[in-house]
Amino acid sequence: RYEKREDFAVVMQPFFRNSLLPLDSNGKPDLSFFAADCFHFSVRGYAEMAMALWNNMLEPVGEKQTYNNFTHDRSKLKCPGSEKPFLSTLRNSGFRNSNLSLEETEPSVPYWAVIVAVVAGVLAGSL
């Protein structure tokens, strides 16, 4: 929809797609990344997510990191340079004149399968 626009872009940032649960030195989940409810992130967890999102925005389309390694290392934070001073978009990543197709494709999971899974989960949970 925005592919031909010069003044606006939408770019998927996949930094959380293949992330694993952060583990402590004993191999157990590192709870310092999570809030008291063990579901939401803590300040430390949000800092990691923010760094991963920022890095993803600077990585060219097609070369974006799809995981977060939860190292809490600020040296992994990327900065814009003189060669690439902007956030990466489809156009400035070199796909402007390529044959990359952005047409809508069939989803890998049909929408009805998600509905069936949710209903089955609710029924199983209520039993």
C-alpha positions as CSV (number, residue, x, y, z in Angstrom):
1,R,0.0,0.0,0.0
2,Y,2.8,2.4,0.8
3,E,5.4,0.9,-1.5
4,K,5.4,3.7,-4.1
5,R,5.4,6.6,-1.5
6,E,8.5,8.7,-1.1
7,D,7.5,10.2,2.2
8,F,6.3,7.2,4.2
9,A,7.2,3.6,4.8
10,V,6.1,0.6,6.9
11,V,8.7,-1.9,7.7
12,M,8.2,-5.1,9.7
13,Q,10.8,-5.4,12.5
14,P,11.3,-9.2,13.3
15,F,13.6,-8.9,16.3
16,F,11.3,-11.0,18.5
17,R,10.3,-13.7,16.0
18,N,12.9,-16.3,17.1
19,S,13.8,-15.1,20.6
20,L,14.3,-17.7,23.3
21,L,13.6,-17.3,27.0
22,P,16.6,-15.7,28.8
23,L,18.2,-18.2,31.1
24,D,20.3,-17.6,34.3
25,S,23.6,-19.3,35.1
26,N,21.7,-22.4,36.4
27,G,19.8,-22.8,33.1
28,K,16.5,-21.6,34.6
29,P,14.5,-18.7,33.3
30,D,16.1,-15.4,34.3
31,L,13.3,-13.7,36.2
32,S,15.2,-10.4,36.3
33,F,13.9,-9.7,32.7
34,F,10.2,-10.1,33.9
35,A,7.8,-8.2,36.1
36,A,6.2,-9.8,39.2
37,D,3.5,-11.3,37.1
38,C,6.1,-13.3,35.2
39,F,4.4,-12.3,31.9
40,H,5.3,-8.7,31.3
41,F,8.8,-7.5,30.9
42,S,10.7,-5.7,33.7
43,V,12.6,-2.5,33.1
44,R,15.6,-4.7,32.2
45,G,13.5,-6.7,29.8
46,Y,12.0,-3.6,28.1
47,A,15.5,-2.1,27.8
48,E,16.6,-5.3,25.9
49,M,13.5,-5.1,23.7
50,A,14.1,-1.4,23.0
51,M,17.8,-2.1,21.9
52,A,16.7,-5.0,19.7
53,L,14.0,-2.8,18.1
54,W,16.4,0.1,17.5
55,N,19.0,-2.2,16.0
56,N,16.3,-3.8,13.7
57,M,15.3,-0.3,12.5
58,L,18.9,0.4,11.4
59,E,19.4,-3.0,9.7
60,P,18.6,-3.2,6.0
61,V,15.4,-5.0,4.9
62,G,16.3,-8.7,4.2
63,E,19.2,-8.6,6.7
64,K,17.3,-8.0,10.0
65,Q,18.1,-10.0,13.1
66,T,15.1,-12.2,14.0
67,Y,16.0,-12.9,17.6
68,N,17.0,-11.1,20.8
69,N,19.9,-12.7,22.8
70,F,19.2,-10.9,26.1
71,T,22.8,-10.1,26.9
72,H,22.2,-6.7,28.5
73,D,25.3,-5.4,26.7
74,R,25.0,-1.8,25.6
75,S,27.9,-2.2,23.2
76,K,25.6,-4.2,20.9
77,L,23.6,-1.0,20.3
78,K,24.0,0.1,16.7
79,C,24.3,3.7,15.6
80,P,23.6,5.4,12.2
81,G,26.7,6.1,10.2
82,S,27.7,8.5,7.5
83,E,26.9,5.8,4.8
84,K,23.5,4.9,6.3
85,P,22.3,7.9,8.3
86,F,18.6,6.8,8.1
87,L,16.3,4.1,9.4
88,S,16.3,1.2,6.9
89,T,13.3,0.9,4.6
90,L,12.5,-1.2,1.5
91,R,13.6,1.7,-0.8
92,N,16.9,2.6,0.9
93,S,17.8,-1.1,1.4
94,G,18.3,-1.5,-2.3
95,F,14.9,-3.0,-3.2
96,R,13.6,0.1,-5.0
97,N,14.2,-1.3,-8.6
98,S,14.2,-5.0,-7.8
99,N,11.6,-7.6,-8.6
100,L,10.7,-8.0,-4.9
101,S,7.0,-8.7,-4.8
102,L,5.0,-7.2,-2.0
103,E,1.8,-8.7,-3.1
104,E,-0.4,-10.2,-0.5
105,T,0.3,-13.9,-0.1
106,E,-1.8,-16.6,1.5
107,P,-1.2,-16.9,5.3
108,S,0.7,-20.0,6.4
109,V,-2.1,-20.8,8.8
110,P,-5.7,-20.4,7.6
111,Y,-7.8,-17.9,9.8
112,W,-10.3,-20.6,10.7
113,A,-7.6,-22.8,12.2
114,V,-6.8,-20.0,14.7
115,I,-10.5,-19.8,15.6
116,V,-10.7,-23.6,16.1
117,A,-7.6,-23.6,18.2
118,V,-8.9,-20.8,20.4
119,V,-12.2,-22.5,20.9
120,A,-10.5,-25.8,21.7
121,G,-8.2,-24.1,24.2
122,V,-11.1,-22.4,26.0
123,L,-13.0,-25.7,26.1
124,A,-10.0,-27.6,27.4
125,G,-9.2,-24.9,29.9
126,S,-12.8,-24.8,31.3
127,L,-12.7,-28.6,31.7
